[in-house]
Amino acid sequence: IQPVMYQGRTISFLQFSPTKDRLGFYYESSNYGNAEDTSLAIMDIATKNIKTVYTGSYHTSRWEWNDQDYVSVYYNCGTCCMYVRLINTDTGLQEREYHNEAYENECIAPALKN
């Protein structure tokens, strides 16, 4: 099996948009080859145009579609700490950033039981 590549680098976390007309994926965008920068690209299936809408550090975690025009990118900010960036896939602009308290509560809860 051959890996799927973009700009000569393996892509990961591929997900179709809710209407299946866009495909999003992570790729390593660092020029140093040490996975310092992770970028999220969105491809329009019909036109094959690809736009990078997010670039972050090695703290970048998962991402998901919120709806057809927005994605949430999660990134680690320490032990039991996760932030979320809401990004408009048409403009590439970050429209909101917030602390993911649900993740923190899930992470801390098991420690409190001991």
DSSP file (Angstrom, degrees, kcal/mol; ACC not computed):
  #  RESIDUE AA STRUCTURE BP1 BP2  ACC     N-H-->O    O-->H-N    N-H-->O    O-->H-N    TCO  KAPPA ALPHA  PHI   PSI    X-CA   Y-CA   Z-CA
    1    1 A I              0   0    0      0, 0.0     0, 0.0     0, 0.0     0, 0.0   0.000 360.0 360.0 360.0 130.6    0.0    0.0    0.0
    2    2 A Q        -     0   0    0      1,-0.0     2,-0.1     3,-0.0     3,-0.0  -0.733 360.0-117.4 -91.9 139.5    1.4    3.4   -1.0
    3    3 A P        -     0   0    0      0, 0.0     2,-0.4     0, 0.0    -1,-0.0  -0.428  28.9-111.4 -71.5 151.4    0.9    6.4    1.3
    4    4 A V        -     0   0    0      7,-0.3     7,-2.3    -2,-0.1     2,-0.3  -0.719  41.8-159.3 -82.6 132.0   -1.2    9.3    0.1
    5    5 A M  E     -A   10   0A   0     -2,-0.4     2,-0.3     5,-0.2     5,-0.2  -0.825  22.2-175.0-119.3 152.0    1.1   12.3   -0.5
    6    6 A Y  E >  S-A    9   0A   0      3,-2.6     3,-1.7    -2,-0.3    -2,-0.0  -0.958  83.2  -8.6-142.0 126.1    0.8   16.1   -0.7
    7    7 A Q  T 3  S-     0   0    0     -2,-0.3     3,-0.1     1,-0.3    20,-0.0   0.845 131.2 -56.2  53.0  37.1    3.7   18.3   -1.6
    8    8 A G  T 3  S+     0   0    0      1,-0.2     2,-0.4     0, 0.0    -1,-0.3   0.585 118.5 105.2  77.4  10.6    5.9   15.2   -1.2
    9    9 A R  E <  S-A    6   0A   0     -3,-1.7    -3,-2.6    20,-0.0    -1,-0.2  -0.946  76.2-103.9-127.6 146.5    4.8   14.5    2.4
   10   10 A T  E     -A    5   0A   0     -2,-0.4    18,-0.7    -5,-0.2     2,-0.2  -0.391  35.7-143.7 -65.9 138.2    2.4   11.9    3.8
   11   11 A I  E     -B   27   0B   0     -7,-2.3     2,-0.3    16,-0.1    -7,-0.3  -0.669  19.4-177.4-101.6 161.3   -1.0   13.2    4.7
   12   12 A S  E     +B   26   0B   0     14,-2.2    14,-3.1    -2,-0.2     0, 0.0  -0.926  51.6  40.9-149.2 170.7   -3.1   12.0    7.7
   13   13 A F  E     -     0   0B   0     -2,-0.3     2,-0.2    12,-0.2    -1,-0.1   0.885  68.9-172.1  54.1  46.8   -6.5   12.5    9.4
   14   14 A L  E     +     0   0B   0     11,-0.1     2,-0.3    -3,-0.1    11,-0.2  -0.498   9.2 170.3 -70.6 134.3   -8.4   12.6    6.1
   15   15 A Q  E     -B   24   0B   0      9,-2.2     9,-3.0    -2,-0.2     2,-0.2  -0.984  27.8-133.9-147.3 134.7  -12.1   13.5    6.5
   16   16 A F  E     -B   23   0B   0     -2,-0.3     7,-0.2     7,-0.2    49,-0.2  -0.593  32.5-108.9 -81.3 149.1  -14.8   14.4    4.0
   17   17 A S    >   -     0   0    0      5,-2.5     3,-1.9    -2,-0.2    51,-0.1  -0.246  40.0 -95.7 -67.0 165.5  -17.1   17.4    4.7
   18   18 A P  T 3  S+     0   0    0      0, 0.0    -1,-0.1     0, 0.0    50,-0.1   0.829 129.1  42.7 -55.3 -33.5  -20.7   16.7    5.6
   19   19 A T  T 3  S-     0   0    0     49,-0.0    -2,-0.0    48,-0.0    49,-0.0   0.369 109.1-125.7 -95.3   5.7  -21.8   17.1    2.0
   20   20 A K  S <  S+     0   0    0     -3,-1.9     3,-0.0     2,-0.1    -4,-0.0   0.635  82.3 109.7  64.6  17.6  -18.8   15.1    0.7
   21   21 A D  S    S+     0   0    0     24,-0.1    24,-2.3    23,-0.0    25,-0.5   0.427  73.5  49.3-102.3   1.4  -17.7   17.8   -1.7
   22   22 A R  E     - C   0  44B   0     22,-0.2    -5,-2.5    23,-0.1     2,-0.4  -0.975  64.7-155.7-135.3 151.5  -14.6   18.7    0.3
   23   23 A L  E     -BC  16  43B   0     20,-2.3    20,-3.2    -2,-0.3     2,-0.3  -0.994  10.2-164.6-128.4 126.3  -11.7   16.7    1.7
   24   24 A G  E     +BC  15  42B   0     -9,-3.0    -9,-2.2    -2,-0.4     2,-0.3  -0.829  14.8 162.9-109.5 150.6   -9.6   17.9    4.6
   25   25 A F  E     - C   0  41B   0     16,-2.1    16,-2.9    -2,-0.3     2,-0.3  -0.987  32.9-118.6-160.8 153.7   -6.3   16.5    5.8
   26   26 A Y  E     +BC  12  40B   0    -14,-3.1   -14,-2.2    -2,-0.3     2,-0.3  -0.690  30.3 177.4 -89.2 147.9   -3.2   17.2    7.8
   27   27 A Y  E     -BC  11  39B   0     12,-2.1    12,-2.9    -2,-0.3     2,-0.5  -0.986  37.3-105.8-145.8 151.5    0.2   17.4    6.3
   28   28 A E  E     + C   0  38B   0    -18,-0.7    10,-0.2    -2,-0.3     8,-0.0  -0.642  35.3 178.7 -75.5 122.1    3.6   18.1    7.8
   29   29 A S        +     0   0    0      8,-2.0     2,-0.2    -2,-0.5     9,-0.2   0.367  37.8 117.4-109.4   4.2    4.5   21.6    6.6
   30   30 A S    >   -     0   0    0      7,-0.9     3,-0.5     1,-0.1     5,-0.1  -0.489  56.4-149.2 -71.4 139.8    7.9   22.1    8.3
   31   31 A N  T 3  S+     0   0    0      1,-0.2    -1,-0.1    -2,-0.2    -3,-0.0   0.486  92.9  66.1 -83.3  -3.0   10.8   22.5    6.0
   32   32 A Y  T 3  S-     0   0    0      0, 0.0    -1,-0.2     0, 0.0    -2,-0.0   0.531  99.7-128.5 -98.3  -8.0   13.0   20.8    8.5
   33   33 A G  S <  S+     0   0    0     -3,-0.5    -2,-0.1     1,-0.1    -5,-0.0   0.690  79.2 108.7  72.4  18.3   11.5   17.4    8.4
   34   34 A N  S    S-     0   0    0      3,-0.0    -1,-0.1     0, 0.0    -3,-0.1   0.106  89.3-112.3-116.9  23.2   11.0   17.1   12.1
   35   35 A A  S    S+     0   0    0     -5,-0.1     3,-0.1     2,-0.1    -4,-0.0   0.773  72.1 137.3  57.5  30.9    7.2   17.5   12.3
   36   36 A E        +     0   0    0      1,-0.2     2,-0.5    21,-0.1    22,-0.3   0.830  65.7  45.9 -73.9 -31.3    7.3   20.9   14.0
   37   37 A D        -     0   0    0     20,-0.2    -8,-2.0    21,-0.1    -7,-0.9  -0.952  64.6-173.4-119.6 129.6    4.6   22.3   11.8
   38   38 A T  E     -CD  28  56B   0     18,-2.7    18,-3.0    -2,-0.5     2,-0.3  -0.974  10.0-166.1-117.7 131.8    1.3   20.6   11.0
   39   39 A S  E     -CD  27  55B   0    -12,-2.9   -12,-2.1    -2,-0.4     2,-0.5  -0.890  15.0-140.9-119.9 150.2   -1.1   22.2    8.5
   40   40 A L  E     -CD  26  54B   0     14,-2.5    13,-2.7    -2,-0.3    14,-1.2  -0.948  22.2-170.4-108.5 122.3   -4.7   21.5    7.7
   41   41 A A  E     -CD  25  52B   0    -16,-2.9   -16,-2.1    -2,-0.5     2,-0.5  -0.877  10.1-154.0-113.2 146.5   -5.6   21.6    4.0
   42   42 A I  E     -CD  24  51B   0      9,-2.8     9,-2.5    -2,-0.4     2,-0.5  -0.983   9.3-160.1-120.6 125.9   -9.0   21.6    2.5
   43   43 A M  E     -CD  23  50B   0    -20,-3.2   -20,-2.3    -2,-0.5     2,-0.7  -0.911  15.6-137.3-109.0 130.8   -9.5   20.3   -1.1
   44   44 A D  E  >  -C   22   0B   0      5,-2.6     4,-2.5    -2,-0.5     5,-0.3  -0.773  16.4-150.3 -79.6 117.7  -12.5   21.1   -3.2
   45   45 A I  T  4 S+     0   0    0    -24,-2.3    -1,-0.2    -2,-0.7   -23,-0.1   0.879  90.4  48.7 -61.3 -41.0  -13.3   17.8   -4.8
   46   46 A A  T  4 S+     0   0    0    -25,-0.5    -1,-0.2     1,-0.2   -24,-0.1   0.914 125.1  26.2 -68.7 -43.9  -14.8   19.3   -8.0
   47   47 A T  T  4 S-     0   0    0      2,-0.1    -2,-0.2     0, 0.0    -1,-0.2   0.638  93.2-134.6 -95.4 -15.5  -12.0   21.8   -8.8
   48   48 A K     <  +     0   0    0     -4,-2.5     2,-0.2     1,-0.3    -3,-0.1   0.569  52.4 151.5  67.3  11.0   -9.2   19.9   -7.1
   49   49 A N        -     0   0    0     -5,-0.3    -5,-2.6    -6,-0.0     2,-0.4  -0.536  31.0-156.4 -71.7 137.9   -8.1   23.3   -5.6
   50   50 A I  E     -D   43   0B   0     -7,-0.2     2,-0.4    -2,-0.2    -7,-0.2  -0.967  10.9-175.0-121.2 131.7   -6.4   22.9   -2.2
   51   51 A K  E     -D   42   0B   0     -9,-2.5    -9,-2.8    -2,-0.4     2,-0.6  -0.991  21.9-136.6-127.7 129.7   -6.2   25.6    0.4
   52   52 A T  E     +D   41   0B   0     -2,-0.4   -11,-0.3   -11,-0.3     3,-0.1  -0.753  25.9 173.3 -82.2 123.7   -4.3   25.5    3.7
   53   53 A V  E     +     0   0B   0    -13,-2.7     2,-0.3    -2,-0.6   -12,-0.2   0.518  61.1  26.4-110.2  -9.5   -6.5   26.9    6.4
   54   54 A Y  E     -D   40   0B   0    -14,-1.2   -14,-2.5    33,-0.1     2,-0.4  -0.980  51.2-177.2-155.2 139.7   -4.4   26.2    9.5
   55   55 A T  E     +D   39   0B   0     -2,-0.3     2,-0.3   -16,-0.2   -16,-0.2  -0.981  22.1 157.0-136.2 128.7   -0.8   25.8   10.5
   56   56 A G  E     -D   38   0B   0    -18,-3.0   -18,-2.7    -2,-0.4    -2,-0.0  -0.804  36.4 -92.6-140.6-179.6    0.2   24.9   14.0
   57   57 A S    >   -     0   0    0     -2,-0.3     3,-2.0   -20,-0.2   -20,-0.2  -0.045  57.4 -76.6 -85.9-171.0    3.0   23.4   16.0
   58   58 A Y  T 3  S+     0   0    0    -22,-0.3   -21,-0.1     1,-0.3    18,-0.1   0.585 122.9  76.0 -65.8  -9.0    3.6   19.8   17.2
   59   59 A H  T 3   +     0   0    0    -23,-0.2    17,-2.8    16,-0.1    -1,-0.3   0.610  68.5 116.5 -75.5 -11.8    0.9   20.6   19.9
   60   60 A T  E <   +E   75   0C   0     -3,-2.0    15,-0.3    15,-0.2     3,-0.1  -0.351  41.7 175.9 -60.8 133.8   -1.7   20.2   17.2
   61   61 A S  E     -     0   0C   0     13,-3.5    14,-0.1     1,-0.4    -1,-0.1   0.246  40.8 -27.3-110.6-127.3   -4.0   17.3   17.9
   62   62 A R  E     -     0   0C   0     11,-0.1    12,-2.8    -2,-0.0    -1,-0.4  -0.238  50.7-155.2 -87.2 176.1   -7.1   16.2   16.0
   63   63 A W  E     -E   73   0C   0     10,-0.2     2,-0.3    -3,-0.1    10,-0.2  -0.963   8.7-174.6-146.1 161.5   -9.6   18.2   13.8
   64   64 A E  E     -E   72   0C   0      8,-2.0     8,-2.8    -2,-0.3     2,-0.3  -0.991  31.1-103.6-155.3 155.0  -13.2   17.8   12.8
   65   65 A W  E     -E   71   0C   0     -2,-0.3     6,-0.3     6,-0.2     3,-0.1  -0.647  22.8-172.9 -76.5 134.8  -15.8   19.3   10.5
   66   66 A N  E    S-     0   0C   0      4,-3.0     2,-0.3     1,-0.5     5,-0.2   0.816  72.0 -38.1 -90.6 -43.2  -18.4   21.4   12.4
   67   67 A D  E >  S-E   70   0C   0      3,-1.4     3,-0.5   -48,-0.0    -1,-0.5  -0.815  86.9 -60.7-158.3-163.5  -20.5   21.9    9.3
   68   68 A Q  T 3  S+     0   0    0     -2,-0.3   -51,-0.1     1,-0.2     3,-0.0   0.800 132.4  31.7 -63.3 -29.8  -19.9   22.5    5.6
   69   69 A D  T 3  S+     0   0    0     20,-0.1    20,-2.7     1,-0.1    21,-0.5   0.427 112.4  60.0-112.9  -0.2  -18.0   25.7    6.2
   70   70 A Y  E <   -EF  67  88C   0     -3,-0.5    -4,-3.0    18,-0.2    -3,-1.4  -0.980  50.8-173.4-135.4 143.7  -16.3   25.4    9.6
   71   71 A V  E     -EF  65  87C   0     16,-2.2    16,-2.9    -2,-0.4     2,-0.5  -0.934  17.7-139.1-126.2 154.8  -13.7   23.0   11.2
   72   72 A S  E     -EF  64  86C   0     -8,-2.8    -8,-2.0    -2,-0.3     2,-0.5  -0.968  14.1-162.9-112.1 128.6  -12.5   22.8   14.7
   73   73 A V  E     -EF  63  85C   0     12,-2.5    12,-2.7    -2,-0.5     2,-0.4  -0.956   9.0-152.9-111.3 127.2   -8.8   22.2   15.3
   74   74 A Y  E     - F   0  84C   0    -12,-2.8   -13,-3.5    -2,-0.5     2,-0.4  -0.784  14.1-178.8-100.8 140.1   -7.7   20.9   18.7
   75   75 A Y  E     -EF  60  83C   0      8,-2.4     8,-2.8    -2,-0.4   -15,-0.2  -1.000  27.1-114.8-142.7 144.8   -4.3   21.6   20.2
   76   76 A N  E     + F   0  82C   0    -17,-2.8     6,-0.2    -2,-0.4     3,-0.1  -0.473  24.1 178.0 -76.2 139.3   -2.7   20.6   23.5
   77   77 A C  E     -     0   0C   0      4,-2.1     2,-0.2     1,-0.5     5,-0.2   0.090  63.9 -58.4-126.2  20.5   -1.8   23.3   26.0
   78   78 A G  E >  S- F   0  81C   0      3,-0.5     3,-1.8   -19,-0.1    -1,-0.5  -0.764  92.9 -14.9 131.7-176.2   -0.4   21.1   28.7
   79   79 A T  T 3  S-     0   0    0      1,-0.3     3,-0.1    -2,-0.2    25,-0.0  -0.398 134.2  -6.4 -61.1 126.2   -1.5   18.2   30.9
   80   80 A C  T 3  S+     0   0    0      1,-0.2     2,-0.4    -2,-0.2    -1,-0.3   0.807 110.3 119.6  56.6  33.4   -5.3   17.9   30.8
   81   81 A C  E <   +F   78   0C   0     -3,-1.8    -4,-2.1    22,-0.1    -3,-0.5  -0.992  32.9 167.5-132.4 126.7   -5.5   21.1   28.7
   82   82 A M  E     -F   76   0C   0     -2,-0.4    18,-3.2    18,-0.3     2,-0.3  -0.995  13.5-163.3-140.5 131.1   -7.0   21.4   25.2
   83   83 A Y  E     -FG  75  99C   0     -8,-2.8    -8,-2.4    -2,-0.4     2,-0.4  -0.794   9.7-147.7-108.5 157.6   -7.8   24.5   23.2
   84   84 A V  E     -FG  74  98C   0     14,-2.8    14,-2.3    -2,-0.3     2,-0.5  -0.986   2.9-158.3-127.7 134.0  -10.1   24.6   20.1
   85   85 A R  E     -FG  73  97C   0    -12,-2.7   -12,-2.5    -2,-0.4     2,-0.6  -0.964  10.1-149.1-112.1 124.9   -9.8   26.9   17.1
   86   86 A L  E     -FG  72  96C   0     10,-3.0     9,-2.7    -2,-0.5    10,-1.3  -0.838  22.2-170.4 -92.6 120.0  -12.9   27.4   15.0
   87   87 A I  E     -FG  71  94C   0    -16,-2.9   -16,-2.2    -2,-0.6     2,-0.6  -0.941  23.7-133.1-122.2 132.6  -11.8   28.1   11.4
   88   88 A N  E  >  -F   70   0C   0      5,-2.6     4,-2.6    -2,-0.4     5,-0.3  -0.723  15.1-154.6 -79.3 120.8  -13.8   29.2    8.4
   89   89 A T  T  4 S+     0   0    0    -20,-2.7    -1,-0.1    -2,-0.6   -19,-0.1   0.692  89.9  53.2 -75.7 -17.7  -12.8   26.9    5.6
   90   90 A D  T  4 S+     0   0    0    -21,-0.5    -1,-0.2     1,-0.1   -20,-0.1   0.901 124.5  22.7 -79.6 -43.2  -13.8   29.5    2.9
   91   91 A T  T  4 S-     0   0    0      2,-0.1    -2,-0.2   -38,-0.0     3,-0.1   0.699  93.2-132.7 -96.6 -22.1  -11.7   32.3    4.3
   92   92 A G     <  +     0   0    0     -4,-2.6     2,-0.3     1,-0.3    -3,-0.1   0.564  59.0 141.6  77.6   8.4   -9.1   30.4    6.3
   93   93 A L        -     0   0    0     -5,-0.3    -5,-2.6   -39,-0.0     2,-0.7  -0.641  56.8-126.6 -88.5 139.7   -9.7   32.8    9.2
   94   94 A Q  E     +G   87   0C   0     -2,-0.3    -7,-0.3    -7,-0.2     3,-0.1  -0.750  28.9 179.3 -79.1 119.5   -9.8   31.7   12.8
   95   95 A E  E     +     0   0C   0     -9,-2.7     2,-0.3    -2,-0.7    -8,-0.2   0.638  61.6   7.9 -99.0 -17.0  -13.1   33.0   14.0
   96   96 A R  E     -G   86   0C   0    -10,-1.3   -10,-3.0     2,-0.0     2,-0.4  -0.983  52.0-166.0-161.8 149.8  -13.0   31.8   17.6
   97   97 A E  E     +G   85   0C   0     -2,-0.3     2,-0.3   -12,-0.2   -12,-0.2  -0.994  21.6 165.2-138.4 135.1  -10.6   30.1   20.1
   98   98 A Y  E     -G   84   0C   0    -14,-2.3   -14,-2.8    -2,-0.4     2,-0.4  -0.987  39.5-102.6-150.5 158.3  -11.8   28.6   23.3
   99   99 A H  E     -G   83   0C   0     -2,-0.3     2,-1.4   -16,-0.2   -16,-0.2  -0.658  32.6-131.7 -80.5 132.0  -10.7   26.3   26.1
  100  100 A N     >  +     0   0    0    -18,-3.2     4,-1.5    -2,-0.4     3,-0.3  -0.682  30.7 174.3 -88.7  88.7  -12.2   22.8   25.9
  101  101 A E  H  > S+     0   0    0     -2,-1.4     4,-2.6     1,-0.2     5,-0.2   0.808  73.6  62.4 -67.5 -30.4  -13.5   22.3   29.5
  102  102 A A  H  > S+     0   0    0      1,-0.2     4,-2.1     2,-0.2    -1,-0.2   0.911 104.2  48.5 -62.6 -41.1  -15.2   19.0   28.7
  103  103 A Y  H  > S+     0   0    0     -3,-0.3     4,-2.1     2,-0.2    -1,-0.2   0.926 111.2  50.2 -63.3 -44.2  -11.8   17.5   27.8
  104  104 A E  H  X S+     0   0    0     -4,-1.5     4,-2.6     1,-0.2     5,-0.2   0.913 110.4  49.4 -60.9 -43.5  -10.3   18.8   31.0
  105  105 A N  H  X S+     0   0    0     -4,-2.6     4,-2.2     1,-0.2    -1,-0.2   0.897 111.6  48.8 -64.0 -40.5  -13.1   17.4   33.1
  106  106 A E  H  < S+     0   0    0     -4,-2.1    -1,-0.2    -5,-0.2    -2,-0.2   0.863 114.4  46.9 -65.8 -35.9  -12.8   14.0   31.4
  107  107 A C  H  < S+     0   0    0     -4,-2.1     4,-0.5    -5,-0.2    -2,-0.2   0.895 117.3  40.2 -74.0 -42.2   -9.0   14.0   32.0
  108  108 A I  H >X S+     0   0    0     -4,-2.6     4,-1.5    -5,-0.2     3,-0.7   0.825  99.2  75.2 -78.7 -32.7   -9.1   15.1   35.6
  109  109 A A  H 3X S+     0   0    0     -4,-2.2     4,-1.0     1,-0.2     3,-0.4   0.870  92.7  51.5 -52.7 -47.4  -12.1   13.0   36.7
  110  110 A P  H 3> S+     0   0    0      0, 0.0     4,-0.6     0, 0.0     3,-0.5   0.877 108.3  53.0 -60.1 -35.0  -10.2    9.6   36.8
  111  111 A A  H X4 S+     0   0    0     -3,-0.7     3,-0.6    -4,-0.5    -2,-0.2   0.835 104.7  55.7 -68.1 -31.7   -7.5   11.2   39.0
  112  112 A L  H 3< S+     0   0    0     -4,-1.5    -1,-0.2    -3,-0.4    -3,-0.1   0.745  98.1  62.9 -72.6 -22.4  -10.1   12.4   41.5
  113  113 A K  H 3<        0   0    0     -4,-1.0    -1,-0.2    -3,-0.5    -2,-0.2   0.720 360.0 360.0 -74.9 -21.1  -11.5    8.9   41.9
  114  114 A N    <<        0   0    0     -3,-0.6    -1,-0.2    -4,-0.6    -2,-0.2   0.464 360.0 360.0 -83.9 360.0   -8.2    7.6   43.4
